[in-house]
Amino acid sequence: KQWYQRRVRGVKSHGMLLCASDKDHTKVEVLRVPEGSKPGERITGESFTEAPDAQLNPKKKIFEKVQTDLTTDGSLQVTYRGELLRTSVGPLTAPSLASAVIR
């Protein structure tokens, strides 16, 4: 597993949710994966050629660095540095927030 087990509000958590939010964070939406995606499936982009790390080092704060370049485009699709993020069956999307930040 890439994420360490943590207590979130008193509940053991083994994962995380990605959400889109407007610039002032007054509206937040859980991102959608395309129907047919499998739990734990890798999210990737066309130019991602390196194998993922076996385990992330939380001290390096990798997600915090990557997160600054995650957004939604005008079609509500999630992008990283302008590149579409997808599972094997299609793109990740936000329900209604275009040009949103992802956290």
C-alpha angles and dihedrals in degrees: 000000000000098000123063118234110260138176110246112189089336096311124108109244127196098180148013141243124229115220136186119223137181119250095268092042094236092125122046128179131184110239118248126230118207119266110267095037114133125230110264093017115153117257111216148160130225095257095047102109103153122092113250119256113267089231132003120236105228091204090066091057092215096166091051089056095046094043093069090069097045115104143138122254130219090279091055091249120141116245137183112209087341095308119121116248117215148160121230090278103043150309130317113245143187117232096236114337116107119188089015129156117243122224 
